[in-house]
Amino acid sequence: MAPPRSVRRPSFLTNGSVYNRRSSILHRAHAVEFDDNDAVPSAPPLNLMDQVSGYESVSFDAVSVPPPEDPPPATPGEEDAAGPSGAGDGGGGGDGGGPMGGDPMGGPQASGVARWGHTLSEQEARAALVAHVKRRCCYGASAARNMAITALDHASALQYTLETFTERRETAWSFSPYLGDEVDGSDNGPAPLPWELDVRPSQSFASEVKCQPVPHTSSVKQCHRCKGSGSILCADCHGKGWVHCISCHGNGYDTDASGYKERCFYCHSSIHGRGRQDCSKCSAKGKMACPTCEGGGLLLCFIQLTVTWRVNVSEHIVDRMSVPEDLVRNVTGAVAFVEEGARVLPIAHFPDETVNMASAQLLRDHEHDFSTQRILAQRHQVQVIPVTGATYKWKSSKGEFYVYGNEQKVYAPDYPQTCCCGCTIL
């Protein structure tokens, strides 16, 4: 059995040199002063960071690392063509489902898409409008009840949705207070490259971020803010340990209306003399523990890997009527086609050619937009959303309203009976 790898403990460093604990303790008696107007260093100097093979260009700003080129995955059509039948289904592989199954050709033809799902009657359309009006305090209900519905037009809105599940990896130098723990440095072996680390999402098609140190990249450096002293001057008292008393304005006495003077109640017990209040922020010490290193004077520096998984969604809506797209995307309909896999092919045989074109275009867009990330999986679907347009007449008014979605939401842009000016009908 191979002996266990040793994990070295750090040498305590000042400007890259070794020093002992005794000199460190003596040095910490002096706090480092920063003027309020001076910019506090946000990170240690980059030139003090160790040179790590494969990470030479890493800085304290996260930089995306493109994935290595993998052999192109077998497309769903190729997998099907290799099957016993020797022919693919033409609509892509993966998990097909919905009323049309994995192949849109199995569904209705172009004329059938327009009448997909349940067709509303006049009574159902009117009931949906009455319910819509009742939810709005400034609408009158008599128009909905008494209007003459002269025509009903049944159609469907088509919603094509493409989801691409991507993984992005970024690297950057990072640091944390060093509290005496063991250090996993270069003595333990070479650091693995970003895409060699086994980091996996908790679940597929769920946005998530994970951060972890890259093995064998850690080292201990002097704190850049306090220069290794472990303390900084108090910003309130500027190292004096006291501030002018705000009650007596530094005089040490309070004067009443008759001119009588007495010792100020707030500063009379100050260890720094009259007219001075002990600084409450630093407890009259004049210095505080450095917040960057938490008073230790040392930092553990390492390269941090940040892995981001994201579900990138694009959609295209085909609406033959006048219902706004923002309303259509917030309702549900019948799923006519669904497919999921490592890669999906564009839909080619859907009865509505607009959907076929949108599928091809969005897949090209995702391939281009996420070229510096790894595409883990894709899925797309077509949802057929029922829409019924009703033409009505009420008194001298004529107009239209629309009932859409399985939820039977209503869009009535020109409803004739509103009680107040400036109403916006959604």
PLY file of the C-alpha trace (Angstrom):
ply
format ascii 1.0
element vertex 426
property float x
property float y
property float z
element edge 425
property int vertex1
property int vertex2
end_header
0.00 0.00 0.00
1.33 3.39 -0.93
2.11 5.67 2.04
-0.40 8.46 2.64
0.37 11.81 1.10
1.78 14.29 3.54
0.00 17.57 4.04
2.48 20.28 4.91
1.92 22.93 7.46
2.71 26.46 6.32
5.76 28.52 6.81
4.68 31.90 8.04
5.61 34.41 5.39
6.33 38.11 5.30
6.84 39.48 1.80
7.61 35.94 0.71
10.22 35.29 3.49
10.10 32.88 6.42
9.73 34.31 9.91
9.00 32.85 13.33
6.04 33.27 15.66
7.97 35.36 18.17
8.80 38.07 15.65
5.22 37.89 14.43
3.85 38.55 17.90
6.18 41.50 18.43
5.18 42.94 15.08
1.49 42.74 15.88
1.88 45.34 18.61
1.73 47.97 15.90
-1.50 48.59 14.03
-1.46 49.55 10.39
-3.03 52.93 9.64
-5.28 53.55 6.67
-6.62 56.98 5.88
-10.38 57.05 5.33
-9.81 58.52 1.89
-7.31 55.83 0.87
-8.53 52.79 -0.98
-8.12 49.64 1.09
-6.49 46.87 -0.99
-9.15 44.39 -1.99
-6.80 41.43 -2.44
-3.16 40.43 -1.93
-0.70 41.44 -4.67
-1.07 39.06 -7.59
2.71 38.78 -8.01
2.93 37.09 -4.60
0.62 34.26 -5.61
2.20 30.92 -6.40
2.65 29.90 -10.03
0.38 26.91 -10.66
0.77 24.90 -13.86
-2.31 25.28 -16.05
-3.47 28.36 -14.13
-0.81 30.90 -15.10
-3.34 33.51 -16.27
-5.63 33.27 -13.23
-6.27 36.52 -11.37
-8.66 37.61 -8.63
-11.33 38.21 -11.27
-13.28 35.13 -12.28
-12.61 34.03 -15.86
-14.66 31.45 -17.73
-12.75 28.38 -18.90
-14.03 26.84 -22.14
-14.59 23.09 -21.95
-12.27 20.77 -23.88
-13.60 19.67 -27.21
-15.50 16.42 -26.92
-16.31 14.12 -29.82
-19.71 15.17 -31.18
-22.50 13.13 -29.59
-24.54 10.82 -31.77
-27.59 12.74 -32.88
-31.00 11.29 -32.15
-31.65 10.70 -35.85
-28.40 8.75 -36.20
-29.25 6.58 -33.22
-32.63 5.73 -34.71
-31.10 5.03 -38.12
-28.80 2.49 -36.51
-31.74 0.56 -35.05
-33.16 -2.70 -36.36
-35.59 -0.95 -38.69
-32.75 0.99 -40.32
-34.78 4.24 -40.53
-35.29 7.15 -38.17
-38.55 8.78 -37.26
-37.51 12.17 -38.72
-38.54 14.05 -35.58
-35.51 13.44 -33.35
-34.87 10.99 -30.55
-34.98 11.37 -26.81
-38.14 10.96 -24.84
-41.06 11.73 -27.11
-44.47 12.19 -25.60
-47.71 14.12 -25.62
-50.69 13.67 -27.88
-48.46 13.69 -30.96
-45.88 11.37 -29.41
-42.26 11.75 -30.50
-43.19 12.55 -34.09
-45.34 15.57 -34.96
-46.37 13.77 -38.13
-48.47 11.50 -35.93
-50.67 14.41 -34.96
-53.30 16.35 -36.89
-52.46 18.05 -40.15
-52.31 21.82 -40.54
-56.06 22.20 -40.61
-56.38 20.17 -37.43
-53.95 22.30 -35.38
-56.38 25.21 -35.48
-59.03 23.18 -33.63
-56.89 21.31 -31.16
-58.59 20.59 -27.83
-62.02 21.50 -26.49
-64.18 23.92 -28.50
-66.05 26.46 -26.36
-69.77 26.99 -26.78
-71.43 30.40 -26.65
-72.59 29.75 -23.08
-69.06 28.82 -21.95
-67.53 31.88 -23.61
-70.11 34.15 -21.96
-69.57 32.49 -18.55
-65.83 33.08 -18.83
-66.42 36.75 -19.67
-68.84 37.20 -16.73
-66.30 35.66 -14.34
-63.59 37.94 -15.76
-65.76 41.04 -15.28
-66.64 40.12 -11.68
-62.96 40.18 -10.77
-62.72 43.83 -11.80
-64.40 46.35 -9.59
-64.86 49.01 -12.27
-66.52 46.81 -14.88
-70.25 46.55 -15.29
-71.58 42.98 -15.60
-74.78 43.73 -17.51
-72.94 44.06 -20.82
-71.41 40.59 -20.39
-74.78 39.08 -19.52
-76.88 40.79 -22.17
-74.58 41.27 -25.16
-75.41 39.38 -28.33
-72.56 37.08 -29.35
-72.77 37.07 -33.12
-69.86 34.79 -34.01
-67.29 32.44 -32.46
-63.93 31.74 -34.04
-61.91 28.80 -32.69
-58.14 28.67 -33.19
-54.96 27.73 -31.33
-51.84 29.56 -30.29
-48.64 27.50 -30.58
-45.87 27.87 -28.02
-42.52 26.32 -28.90
-40.10 26.17 -25.92
-36.44 25.18 -26.02
-34.48 24.53 -22.80
-30.71 24.04 -22.83
-29.03 22.90 -19.61
-25.49 24.29 -19.56
-22.44 24.14 -17.31
-19.93 26.98 -16.99
-16.65 26.73 -15.07
-14.73 29.76 -13.82
-11.46 30.07 -11.90
-10.05 32.88 -9.78
-7.67 33.36 -6.90
-9.48 33.60 -3.57
-8.47 33.89 0.08
-9.81 33.40 3.59
-8.40 33.97 7.09
-5.77 31.38 7.95
-6.66 29.81 11.28
-3.93 27.20 11.54
-5.49 24.43 9.48
-3.48 22.11 7.27
-2.61 23.47 3.85
-3.11 21.48 0.64
-0.28 22.90 -1.44
1.85 21.94 -4.41
3.79 19.42 -2.28
0.82 17.09 -2.62
1.01 16.92 -6.40
0.06 18.90 -9.50
-3.24 20.74 -9.53
-5.94 19.20 -11.74
-7.30 21.33 -14.56
-10.77 22.89 -14.14
-12.64 20.40 -16.33
-10.80 17.43 -14.80
-12.53 17.92 -11.45
-15.60 15.76 -10.87
-18.30 18.28 -9.94
-21.88 17.35 -10.75
-25.24 19.12 -10.44
-27.69 18.01 -7.79
-30.34 17.47 -10.46
-30.84 17.97 -14.16
-32.52 21.11 -15.53
-32.14 23.05 -12.27
-30.06 26.21 -11.87
-27.30 25.84 -9.28
-23.87 27.18 -8.29
-21.10 25.29 -6.50
-17.72 26.63 -5.37
-14.71 24.62 -4.24
-10.93 25.09 -3.95
-8.83 23.53 -6.65
-6.75 20.81 -4.94
-3.02 21.47 -4.35
-3.21 25.24 -5.00
-3.26 26.53 -1.40
-0.56 28.59 0.31
-0.32 30.96 3.27
0.44 34.65 2.70
0.71 37.75 4.81
-2.52 39.73 5.10
-2.46 42.55 2.60
-4.64 44.85 4.69
-2.85 44.84 8.05
0.60 43.85 6.70
0.61 40.85 9.02
0.04 42.81 12.24
-3.47 41.45 12.79
-4.91 44.87 13.66
-5.82 48.16 12.02
-6.43 51.62 13.44
-9.97 52.38 14.49
-11.68 54.46 11.83
-13.79 56.37 14.40
-11.04 57.62 16.69
-8.10 57.32 14.26
-6.08 55.35 16.77
-6.45 57.77 19.70
-8.91 55.65 21.66
-11.17 58.63 22.31
-13.50 61.03 20.51
-14.69 64.49 21.46
-17.67 64.38 23.78
-20.78 65.27 21.83
-22.59 66.43 24.97
-20.16 69.08 26.20
-18.44 69.57 22.82
-15.04 68.77 24.34
-15.30 71.38 27.13
-15.66 68.88 29.96
-18.40 70.87 31.64
-22.10 71.45 31.12
-23.56 74.91 31.79
-27.18 75.43 32.80
-29.35 78.51 32.12
-28.06 80.32 35.23
-24.44 79.88 34.20
-23.62 77.17 36.75
-21.02 74.71 35.56
-20.72 71.07 36.48
-18.67 68.15 35.21
-20.12 66.57 32.10
-22.00 63.41 33.00
-20.98 61.60 29.81
-17.21 62.11 29.83
-16.30 62.68 33.47
-15.19 59.05 33.91
-13.20 58.80 30.66
-9.67 57.44 31.04
-8.53 59.99 28.48
-9.48 63.09 30.45
-12.30 65.60 30.44
-14.04 66.52 27.21
-13.19 63.12 25.75
-15.35 60.05 25.48
-13.91 56.59 25.26
-14.32 55.29 21.73
-17.05 52.67 21.83
-16.10 51.08 18.54
-12.62 49.97 19.62
-13.28 49.98 23.42
-10.78 52.84 23.83
-7.91 50.73 22.47
-7.35 52.75 19.30
-7.10 49.66 17.13
-9.31 46.79 16.03
-8.81 43.27 14.81
-8.26 43.23 11.07
-11.53 42.05 9.49
-9.75 40.53 6.49
-7.59 38.06 8.44
-9.73 38.12 11.62
-6.73 39.23 13.66
-4.41 36.41 12.66
-2.28 38.41 10.23
-2.26 35.55 7.69
-4.40 34.49 4.76
-4.97 31.14 3.11
-4.78 31.78 -0.64
-6.08 29.26 -3.16
-7.57 28.99 -6.64
-11.34 28.67 -6.44
-13.43 26.84 -9.01
-16.97 28.11 -9.52
-19.33 25.83 -11.42
-22.62 27.30 -12.62
-25.44 25.22 -14.03
-28.21 27.12 -15.73
-31.41 26.37 -17.58
-31.48 28.64 -20.63
-34.99 29.02 -22.03
-36.07 30.43 -25.37
-39.53 30.36 -26.85
-41.51 31.31 -29.91
-45.26 31.90 -29.92
-47.46 31.64 -32.99
-50.78 33.40 -32.45
-53.30 33.76 -35.23
-55.50 36.06 -33.16
-54.78 39.24 -31.23
-54.00 37.92 -27.75
-50.70 39.44 -26.52
-47.82 36.98 -26.18
-47.29 37.86 -22.51
-50.78 36.55 -21.79
-50.39 33.41 -23.90
-47.20 32.31 -22.16
-48.89 32.44 -18.76
-51.53 29.81 -19.52
-51.42 26.12 -20.36
-52.64 23.99 -23.21
-52.16 20.52 -24.64
-48.57 19.30 -25.09
-48.44 18.23 -28.73
-44.75 17.30 -28.85
-41.96 16.88 -26.28
-38.42 15.56 -26.58
-35.38 15.43 -24.28
-31.81 14.24 -24.77
-28.14 15.20 -24.73
-28.91 17.03 -27.98
-32.17 17.43 -29.83
-32.72 17.91 -33.54
-34.85 20.71 -34.96
-38.50 19.82 -35.43
-38.98 19.28 -39.14
-42.47 17.89 -39.68
-44.81 19.89 -37.46
-48.02 20.84 -39.32
-47.28 24.55 -38.80
-44.11 25.45 -40.70
-43.52 28.47 -38.45
-42.80 26.11 -35.55
-40.30 24.15 -37.66
-38.46 27.34 -38.59
-38.46 28.62 -34.99
-37.09 25.31 -33.72
-34.18 25.35 -36.17
-33.35 29.00 -35.46
-33.43 28.72 -31.65
-31.28 25.61 -31.67
-28.70 27.43 -33.80
-28.84 30.39 -31.41
-28.21 28.20 -28.37
-25.32 26.42 -30.06
-23.70 29.80 -30.75
-24.59 31.57 -27.49
-23.29 28.77 -25.25
-20.22 27.78 -27.26
-17.94 28.54 -24.26
-20.01 26.33 -21.97
-20.76 22.64 -21.92
-24.26 21.69 -23.03
-25.34 18.83 -20.80
-28.90 18.29 -22.03
-31.66 19.82 -24.10
-35.40 19.48 -24.29
-38.08 21.15 -26.36
-41.81 20.99 -26.65
-44.77 22.39 -28.54
-47.83 23.40 -26.57
-51.15 24.00 -28.32
-53.15 26.64 -26.44
-56.85 26.90 -27.29
-58.14 30.37 -28.18
-61.74 31.29 -28.86
-62.52 34.71 -30.35
-66.05 36.03 -29.79
-67.62 38.87 -31.78
-70.38 40.67 -29.90
-72.86 43.53 -30.11
-74.20 45.41 -27.10
-76.42 48.46 -27.61
-74.50 50.55 -30.13
-71.15 48.96 -29.33
-69.43 46.23 -31.29
-66.27 44.45 -30.35
-64.41 41.22 -29.64
-63.13 39.32 -26.64
-60.98 36.23 -26.43
-61.03 33.19 -24.13
-57.67 31.45 -24.08
-55.85 28.61 -22.32
-57.09 25.67 -20.30
-57.72 28.18 -17.50
-60.20 30.04 -19.75
-58.63 33.43 -19.15
-60.25 36.38 -20.93
-58.71 39.21 -22.91
-61.28 41.97 -23.58
-59.44 45.01 -24.95
-62.58 47.02 -25.81
-65.10 45.93 -23.18
-67.94 48.46 -23.48
-68.97 48.92 -19.84
-66.28 50.42 -17.65
-67.11 52.77 -14.78
-64.00 54.90 -14.56
-61.66 56.62 -16.93
-58.19 55.40 -17.68
-58.82 51.70 -16.97
-56.48 49.25 -18.59
-58.11 45.92 -19.38
-55.81 42.92 -19.22
0 1
1 2
2 3
3 4
4 5
5 6
6 7
7 8
8 9
9 10
10 11
11 12
12 13
13 14
14 15
15 16
16 17
17 18
18 19
19 20
20 21
21 22
22 23
23 24
24 25
25 26
26 27
27 28
28 29
29 30
30 31
31 32
32 33
33 34
34 35
35 36
36 37
37 38
38 39
39 40
40 41
41 42
42 43
43 44
44 45
45 46
46 47
47 48
48 49
49 50
50 51
51 52
52 53
53 54
54 55
55 56
56 57
57 58
58 59
59 60
60 61
61 62
62 63
63 64
64 65
65 66
66 67
67 68
68 69
69 70
70 71
71 72
72 73
73 74
74 75
75 76
76 77
77 78
78 79
79 80
80 81
81 82
82 83
83 84
84 85
85 86
86 87
87 88
88 89
89 90
90 91
91 92
92 93
93 94
94 95
95 96
96 97
97 98
98 99
99 100
100 101
101 102
102 103
103 104
104 105
105 106
106 107
107 108
108 109
109 110
110 111
111 112
112 113
113 114
114 115
115 116
116 117
117 118
118 119
119 120
120 121
121 122
122 123
123 124
124 125
125 126
126 127
127 128
128 129
129 130
130 131
131 132
132 133
133 134
134 135
135 136
136 137
137 138
138 139
139 140
140 141
141 142
142 143
143 144
144 145
145 146
146 147
147 148
148 149
149 150
150 151
151 152
152 153
153 154
154 155
155 156
156 157
157 158
158 159
159 160
160 161
161 162
162 163
163 164
164 165
165 166
166 167
167 168
168 169
169 170
170 171
171 172
172 173
173 174
174 175
175 176
176 177
177 178
178 179
179 180
180 181
181 182
182 183
183 184
184 185
185 186
186 187
187 188
188 189
189 190
190 191
191 192
192 193
193 194
194 195
195 196
196 197
197 198
198 199
199 200
200 201
201 202
202 203
203 204
204 205
205 206
206 207
207 208
208 209
209 210
210 211
211 212
212 213
213 214
214 215
215 216
216 217
217 218
218 219
219 220
220 221
221 222
222 223
223 224
224 225
225 226
226 227
227 228
228 229
229 230
230 231
231 232
232 233
233 234
234 235
235 236
236 237
237 238
238 239
239 240
240 241
241 242
242 243
243 244
244 245
245 246
246 247
247 248
248 249
249 250
250 251
251 252
252 253
253 254
254 255
255 256
256 257
257 258
258 259
259 260
260 261
261 262
262 263
263 264
264 265
265 266
266 267
267 268
268 269
269 270
270 271
271 272
272 273
273 274
274 275
275 276
276 277
277 278
278 279
279 280
280 281
281 282
282 283
283 284
284 285
285 286
286 287
287 288
288 289
289 290
290 291
291 292
292 293
293 294
294 295
295 296
296 297
297 298
298 299
299 300
300 301
301 302
302 303
303 304
304 305
305 306
306 307
307 308
308 309
309 310
310 311
311 312
312 313
313 314
314 315
315 316
316 317
317 318
318 319
319 320
320 321
321 322
322 323
323 324
324 325
325 326
326 327
327 328
328 329
329 330
330 331
331 332
332 333
333 334
334 335
335 336
336 337
337 338
338 339
339 340
340 341
341 342
342 343
343 344
344 345
345 346
346 347
347 348
348 349
349 350
350 351
351 352
352 353
353 354
354 355
355 356
356 357
357 358
358 359
359 360
360 361
361 362
362 363
363 364
364 365
365 366
366 367
367 368
368 369
369 370
370 371
371 372
372 373
373 374
374 375
375 376
376 377
377 378
378 379
379 380
380 381
381 382
382 383
383 384
384 385
385 386
386 387
387 388
388 389
389 390
390 391
391 392
392 393
393 394
394 395
395 396
396 397
397 398
398 399
399 400
400 401
401 402
402 403
403 404
404 405
405 406
406 407
407 408
408 409
409 410
410 411
411 412
412 413
413 414
414 415
415 416
416 417
417 418
418 419
419 420
420 421
421 422
422 423
423 424
424 425
